[in-house]
Each structure stands twice: as structure tokens, then as C-alpha cells.
Amino acid sequence: MDWVKRSSEYTFTDGKSGFSINFAGMKFDRCDIDSLSGAFSKALAGVADIEAGKIKNPDEQRKVTHFTDRMAYPASAEFAAVETFAAKIIADGKFDAVVVNGIGGSALGPQLMQFAINGPYWNELPKSRRSGLKIYFLDNTDSSGFADLLQVMEPEKTIHLVISKSGGTQETKNNMIAMEKFYASRGLDFGKCAVAVTMKESSLYQHARENNWLQIFEMAESIGGRTSETAIVGHLPAALTGIDFGKFLAGACDMDKWTRAKENNPALMLAAMWYLAGNGKGDRNMVIVPYSDRLVLMSRYLQQLVMESLGKELDLDGKTVNQGLNVFGNKGGTDAHAFIQQLNDGRDDFFATFIEVLHDAQKLEINDGITMGDYLHGFFEGLSAALRSKGRQTITIRIPQLTVYELGQIIALYERAVAVYAEFININAFHQPGVQAYKLAAKDVLALRGKVFSALDGKSGFSGDGAAFAELAGVPERAVEVASLLDKAALNDGGISREYNGKNWVYTVK
């Protein structure tokens, strides 16, 4: 089948919104699709079970409600409360900025939304040209990020959103404690500008209530962080920065309607492409290339959504499967000067998904009636054709413009495709045991630190390499980890000095 006919047959389009997705650049034929008819039926039934309220996260015995909750959310009291709160904060004029303190889904979704809709220079606009507050993010337990924020933050004019579903997320808790101490050092009451977003009666909920925080908003237990952008986690930052969250939800819900269909269902087809391209085992990397500066964070957002959902050791029957899909990306046409050389000439171990925004923000004529947008389109089409000529696989998503509505469509499409693919490969897409494993390992390292430094009490002048200190602490088998702890302490006034003897670091207790 030639390219024109293949594109006609395998392009799915929503005529109402103008959203389209072209699968013709992938290596498959009608027989491959027909062979998945049973998987399609199973997947549709499985996702229908999600929306029917059945337990679809069996490991944690939880329902999964991000699809259904966003249908009811716009008419809810909670939606109205967020809108009222945000409108009051903006109108009062006391606050000029908001800090979102969260990690993973509590930050990635709001970051994507802000960059895509308000743009990269939002915070630099004068107040008269902004429809809401400036916005900053604390999304790690890195003191440099905290220090950078303090360089620009005006404490009395800043509201803080502390977002943690469990209420005990350590990275978020660390930033909260550090910020509380900073405000106290200035003689300011942090509670007067702090808002908690968490499950009811969590440790964060109780802390906020006990310290008379400005507001507490409740999160649903049944919505995971990586699927929380269409819930209050996405709503509150958006509302405070003047974004119409209702239109975002409309885009997501319209895509949900489309992706419930038995025929011409873009989520079913997208999941099928992932499955066929990767032999049902994720043998190909997913490369995300949006031809829009404002969508540069899309690959980071999809990394969490796809990789945390699908990267699982065990399937639902307890069988070891080591499933997953690697996701990486950049923006076009920057990507052509970054990693496209390898995609074109290197290992054929990927499929590329292009996202094109048809409407240009400005008509900037360069020469002979050709605009800057025409050049970007030409670069996209040229790259797509070049990859296809080398037998590389591609998918193309086109949206008429980039507004909150289209962003809602994209996010909902990928959420549904993830749920479908999980049904294909029989895994639980809604828990994250690997994340919990690293958190437990981190606690072990901190416990080791306590043991080592307790052993150094009264040992001023003690000197030796990491092995000597590990022996002193009674953990000789952990000499490498002990040395790393000593390295950290030596460069952070931790009561340790060090000198390199040409082979090893030699540490001394001050």
C-alpha cells in the first residue's frame, strides 16, 4: 500500500476538535491488527471495569478513578471551592507568587501545564499583563533548588502549595520543614501563606490543621500522582495562574468519550503500536518529539506516566515479566541538532511520536512568503520522511492549536493508552513498588549514616580510609557506602576533613 492510501486508512481524526493521529509510519498490516481483536476486547472490558469502580489496583486494594472523577469534577463543590479560593487570592492582591512544593505527579503535570499554556517567560511579565500569580516549583530535596528560589521569592507575597497525597513524601516534607524554618527566621508565620493538598487525616493534613494553615484541600486516595493532573493537583496551580481548568477538563473528557469506542479508537491503536513495535516486551524506545517550544516538557511528563505505570517486574499472576517502555525526547526542530543523527543512522531500536501544532503563534515572514512556521513544518515533514526512508517507525499527532483543551486531549489519550497497554500485558499500571523500594533503600542509607557518626563520638583525631571507618562502626561490608557518607560530610562542615594520598581519600575526625 502506498503512503497516501496507508495514511488515509490509518489516520484517526476527530472532526469536531481537529485532533488527528496518524499511525501509517509504523510497521504493521491489517492482519496484525486483526490478530489483536481478542486483546482489544479484553482491554476495553478492563478499562470499563476501571470506570465501573472495580478494584483495578489489587496490590493496594484500590479503585482507580481518574477517568470518572474528572467527568463529575466540574460540577462538584470541590471544583467551586478551588475556583473561589483562587479568585479571592488573585483579587486580594496580597500574594504575587505561588510555590508548588511537590514531587513526581504533584509537580510534573502542573509544570507541563504552566509551560504549555502560560509559556516560559510568564514570571517575567509585569503584573498588569498576567491573569494570575507567578509560579515556582520545589520538586526535589536539593538545597540548590531551595537556595535558587530564595533568590527571587518575596516571603510576604508568596503562597505555598504543599502537595503530597500520602502526606509523608520525604522530599516534599523536607522542603516544607526548611521553608517553615526560613519563615520563622524572618519572624513570619508560614501558616498564613500555606495550603495543603493531601488525603484527609494524613500527617500533612494534621500538621496543616494544627498550625492553622490558610487552607486544606483533600485528595482522593483512588487517583495516583501520575494521573492527578485532571484533579485538584492540576487544578489549584492552574487556577492561581489564571488558566481555565474547565476547558482543560473538557478536552480530557472529550478524548475519554472517543477512546471508549470499539472502532477507530486512537488509544486502542496507540497501545497496539507500542505492543507490536516492542514485541509485547517494550523492545523499542518511545521517542517523543513535539514541534512546539511550549511542549518541551511533554517527554518528561510522559516518562513518569508511561514508565512508572508500565515498568513492572511481576504481572497480575505473579509471573516475572520485567515489562516496560523507555521514554525520552526533545523538541523539534532542536532535536535535529541533538539526537536525530542517531535516530536516522544509528540503532533501529525506537519509534518516534511527533506532535505538531498547526496554528502559528505569530506569522513571521522570512522570505518569499515563507514564514517561520512554514520552516518548522518543513523540518518536521523532512525529518519524518527521512526516518521513514530508513525504515524507522513514526506516529504523528496533529492538533489545530495549543490551548488547555488540546493539552487535556493529549494527556487523556496517553492515560487511556497506558491503561489499555497494561491490559494487553496483564500488569498493574497503578502501583509503583520500585519507587517504594528505592525509598526504603534510602532510609537504610540514612540509618547507616546515623550509626557511623554515632561511632565517631569522642574519636577526634581518628584517621583512615573508608574501610577503617566502616570497621570502627561495625559495618566492614559497607565500606564503599561509608566512604560516600564521609565524602559528603567533608564538603559540608560535617566534622570530617579529607586528603587524597594518591590512591585513596584519607578521612580525619575533627
C-alpha positions, 0 to 999 in steps of 0.5 A: 500500500502506498503512503497516501492510501496507508495514511488515509486508512490509518489516520484517526481524526476527530472532526469536531476538535481537529485532533488527528493521529496518524499511525501509517509510519509504523510497521504493521498490516491489517492482519496484525491488527486483526490478530489483536481483536481478542486483546482489544476486547479484553482491554476495553472490558478492563478499562470499563471495569476501571470506570465501573469502580472495580478494584483495578489496583489489587496490590493496594486494594484500590479503585482507580478513578481518574477517568470518572472523577474528572467527568463529575469534577466540574460540577462538584463543590470541590471544583467551586471551592478551588475556583473561589479560593483562587479568585479571592487570592488573585483579587486580594492582591496580597500574594504575587507568587505561588510555590508548588512544593511537590514531587513526581505527579504533584509537580510534573503535570502542573509544570507541563501545564504552566509551560504549555499554556502560560509559556516560559517567560510568564514570571517575567511579565509585569503584573498588569499583563498576567491573569494570575500569580507567578509560579515556582516549583520545589520538586526535589530535596536539593538545597540548590533548588531551595537556595535558587528560589530564595533568590527571587521569592518575596516571603510576604507575597508568596503562597505555598502549595504543599502537595503530597497525597500520602502526606509523608513524601520525604522530599516534599516534607523536607522542603516544607520543614526548611521553608517553615524554618526560613519563615520563622527566621524572618519572624513570619508565620508560614501558616498564613501563606500555606495550603495543603493538598493531601488525603484527609487525616494524613500527617500533612493534613494534621500538621496543616490543621494544627498550625492553622494553615490558610487552607486544606484541600483533600485528595482522593486516595483512588487517583495516583500522582501520575494521573492527578493532573485532571484533579485538584493537583492540576487544578489549584496551580492552574487556577492561581495562574489564571488558566481555565481548568474547565476547558482543560477538563473538557478536552480530557473528557472529550478524548475519554468519550472517543477512546471508549469506542470499539472502532477507530479508537486512537488509544486502542491503536496507540497501545497496539503500536507500542505492543507490536513495535516492542514485541509485547516486551517494550523492545523499542524506545518511545521517542517523543518529539513535539514541534512546539517550544511550549511542549518541551516538557511533554517527554518528561511528563510522559516518562513518569506516566508511561514508565512508572505505570508500565515498568513492572517486574511481576504481572497480575499472576505473579509471573516475572515479566520485567515489562516496560517502555523507555521514554525520552525526547526533545523538541523539534526542530532542536532535536535535529541538532541533538539526537536525530543523527542517531535516530536516522543512522544509528540503532533501529531500536525506537519509534518516534511520536511527533506532535505538531501544532498547526496554528502559528503563534505569530506569522513571521515572514522570512522570505518569499512568503515563507514564514517561520512556521512554514520552516518548522513544518518543513523540518518536521515533514523532512525529518519524518520522511527521512526516518521513514526512508530508513525504515524507522517507525513514526506516529504523528499527532496533529492538533489545530492549536495549543490551548488547555483543551488540546493539552487535556486531549493529549494527556487523556489519550496517553492515560487511556493508552497506558491503561489499555497497554497494561491490559494487553500485558496483564500488569498493574499500571497503578502501583509503583513498588520500585519507587517504594523500594528505592525509598526504603533503600534510602532510609537504610542509607540514612540509618547507616549514616546515623550509626557511623557518626554515632561511632565517631563520638569522642574519636577526634583525631581518628584517621583512615580510609573508608574501610577503617571507618566502616570497621570502627562502626561495625559495618566492614561490608559497607565500606564503599557506602561509608566512604560516600557518607564521609565524602559528603560530610567533608564538603559540608562542615560535617566534622570530617576533613579529607586528603587524597594520598594518591590512591585513596581519600584519607578521612580525619575526625575533627 
